[in-house]
């Protein structure tokens, strides 16, 4: 789910840099001189801009996991960083928790294990022996990821995240 979210951010960024419209016709205002003429040039421009930002500069792939880096990039390309800055900043904690859970599944490093365990301690109060990402996601969504839509009443964190990503996507590309 986290990978799909990052793919959505990348695709929307690239298309908005070409002044493409969302399904409702929304196009964020692009800062002067930064509009791109093709998806390829938009990707290259975004990649180069993000590659040179932050402590992990120089990676050979486009990464949209660092919310602060994405927000700074959005502010560089779009007037007031919209539609990304406010939405991502508001939900930085929830998105960061999802990223740590994703990293624990994707990587068996001691660093990812420690990040996950520290996050579980912070959000759940303790880490039981054998506690997995699956158990974490099947747990209560409160208070980690409250749904934006008050009518949604997820019983587990996985469903709450699915709802959160869907709601944020409709705010970025209405």
SULJOTA-V244131 format. One record per helix or strand of 3 or more residues. SS is the DSSP state (alpha for helix, beta for strand). FROM is the first residue (numbers start at 1). LEN is the number of residues. Records with the same first field share a line. If there is no record, write none. Layout:
SS=FROM-LEN + FROM-LEN
//
This chain:
alpha=2-16 + 39-13 + 67-11 + 79-3 + 85-6 + 92-15 + 110-15 + 133-6 + 157-16
//
